[in-house]
Amino acid sequence: MSIRTMIVDDEPLAVERLQMLCAREPRIALVGTATDGEAALRLIEGLKPDLVMLDIAMPLLDGIGVARAVGRMGLRPAIIFVTAFEGFAVEAFDLAAIDYMLKPVAHDRLTRAIDRVEAALRNHAPERTPLAAEPQPDWAEEFWVPHRSELIRIATDQIDRIEAERDYMRLHVGTHSYLLHQTISSLEERLDPQQFVRLHRSHIVRRDHIARLRHDGSGVWFAALTDGNEIRIGRTFLANARAMTGR
């Protein structure tokens, strides 16, 4: 697979270093470079690359802004952020970035990132559809969450339930849990409703993690989970539970 790639960085030496690294990676076909966000958007729209290696700290329009603007344009190149700063990692992965590499980038680190891009491009290869076809929602397939000094990849189908804790969401994965800085409403919008159901203003549960539903005789319903936990179903979300059972 030849991955048509653009490099965006306001430092000429950083661009040159990435160009040299890309030259050693046979899967990369470099199609252009840009040194500011506005120029990057124009080139991305014209060249339609498969991959954009994007710096974050740039004057005027930074890399996060470029990624958001690209999304609004309806273009979906893979994004790899390449930066000297660790503090933007969570925001970067909220934008569905494929990877987040810290400068200086080593060749083996670039190779691992390209492996991820190649897998993502294979999984999302465009299909021919009639012009009148309804667009299908792009449900999240994974989340990257901070854990100690790392970013952990969590596949969506590994999440048993999600619990709101103020401005954070706690993702329960088996016996472990991880915090993600996001609202429960925005997270709900990214989850496939065929796979997840919201049962409370503070709880989203994977459907096959629900063992049974019960009520206490006073009209209050509970969802018993396969791990032994039990969640009270909010009155506002009782219709979701009934729809799940076909009632």
ChimeraX attribute file (.defattr): number of C-alpha atoms within 10 A of each C-alpha:
attribute: neighborCount
match mode: 1-to-1
recipient: residues
	/A:1	10
	/A:2	11
	/A:3	19
	/A:4	18
	/A:5	24
	/A:6	26
	/A:7	25
	/A:8	28
	/A:9	26
	/A:10	20
	/A:11	13
	/A:12	13
	/A:13	10
	/A:14	19
	/A:15	19
	/A:16	14
	/A:17	13
	/A:18	21
	/A:19	15
	/A:20	12
	/A:21	17
	/A:22	19
	/A:23	13
	/A:24	11
	/A:25	14
	/A:26	10
	/A:27	17
	/A:28	19
	/A:29	18
	/A:30	18
	/A:31	16
	/A:32	16
	/A:33	22
	/A:34	21
	/A:35	17
	/A:36	21
	/A:37	26
	/A:38	16
	/A:39	14
	/A:40	24
	/A:41	19
	/A:42	12
	/A:43	17
	/A:44	24
	/A:45	13
	/A:46	9
	/A:47	14
	/A:48	17
	/A:49	21
	/A:50	22
	/A:51	26
	/A:52	25
	/A:53	23
	/A:54	27
	/A:55	30
	/A:56	24
	/A:57	18
	/A:58	18
	/A:59	11
	/A:60	10
	/A:61	17
	/A:62	18
	/A:63	25
	/A:64	20
	/A:65	15
	/A:66	22
	/A:67	27
	/A:68	11
	/A:69	16
	/A:70	17
	/A:71	13
	/A:72	10
	/A:73	12
	/A:74	9
	/A:75	15
	/A:76	15
	/A:77	22
	/A:78	22
	/A:79	23
	/A:80	26
	/A:81	24
	/A:82	25
	/A:83	23
	/A:84	14
	/A:85	13
	/A:86	11
	/A:87	9
	/A:88	14
	/A:89	20
	/A:90	19
	/A:91	13
	/A:92	21
	/A:93	20
	/A:94	14
	/A:95	13
	/A:96	17
	/A:97	19
	/A:98	19
	/A:99	21
	/A:100	22
	/A:101	21
	/A:102	14
	/A:103	13
	/A:104	12
	/A:105	16
	/A:106	12
	/A:107	15
	/A:108	11
	/A:109	11
	/A:110	18
	/A:111	16
	/A:112	12
	/A:113	16
	/A:114	20
	/A:115	11
	/A:116	16
	/A:117	22
	/A:118	18
	/A:119	10
	/A:120	13
	/A:121	16
	/A:122	11
	/A:123	9
	/A:124	8
	/A:125	7
	/A:126	8
	/A:127	6
	/A:128	5
	/A:129	9
	/A:130	7
	/A:131	7
	/A:132	6
	/A:133	7
	/A:134	8
	/A:135	8
	/A:136	6
	/A:137	10
	/A:138	9
	/A:139	13
	/A:140	15
	/A:141	13
	/A:142	16
	/A:143	18
	/A:144	22
	/A:145	20
	/A:146	15
	/A:147	12
	/A:148	7
	/A:149	6
	/A:150	10
	/A:151	15
	/A:152	13
	/A:153	11
	/A:154	16
	/A:155	13
	/A:156	19
	/A:157	13
	/A:158	13
	/A:159	20
	/A:160	23
	/A:161	22
	/A:162	25
	/A:163	19
	/A:164	19
	/A:165	15
	/A:166	11
	/A:167	11
	/A:168	15
	/A:169	21
	/A:170	19
	/A:171	23
	/A:172	17
	/A:173	17
	/A:174	11
	/A:175	7
	/A:176	9
	/A:177	17
	/A:178	17
	/A:179	18
	/A:180	22
	/A:181	17
	/A:182	17
	/A:183	15
	/A:184	22
	/A:185	12
	/A:186	9
	/A:187	15
	/A:188	17
	/A:189	12
	/A:190	13
	/A:191	20
	/A:192	16
	/A:193	13
	/A:194	9
	/A:195	13
	/A:196	21
	/A:197	22
	/A:198	24
	/A:199	23
	/A:200	19
	/A:201	15
	/A:202	18
	/A:203	21
	/A:204	23
	/A:205	22
	/A:206	22
	/A:207	18
	/A:208	11
	/A:209	17
	/A:210	20
	/A:211	13
	/A:212	12
	/A:213	17
	/A:214	14
	/A:215	12
	/A:216	8
	/A:217	7
	/A:218	6
	/A:219	9
	/A:220	13
	/A:221	19
	/A:222	19
	/A:223	20
	/A:224	17
	/A:225	20
	/A:226	13
	/A:227	12
	/A:228	8
	/A:229	9
	/A:230	16
	/A:231	18
	/A:232	17
	/A:233	24
	/A:234	19
	/A:235	14
	/A:236	11
	/A:237	14
	/A:238	18
	/A:239	14
	/A:240	18
	/A:241	20
	/A:242	11
	/A:243	10
	/A:244	12
	/A:245	10
	/A:246	7
	/A:247	8
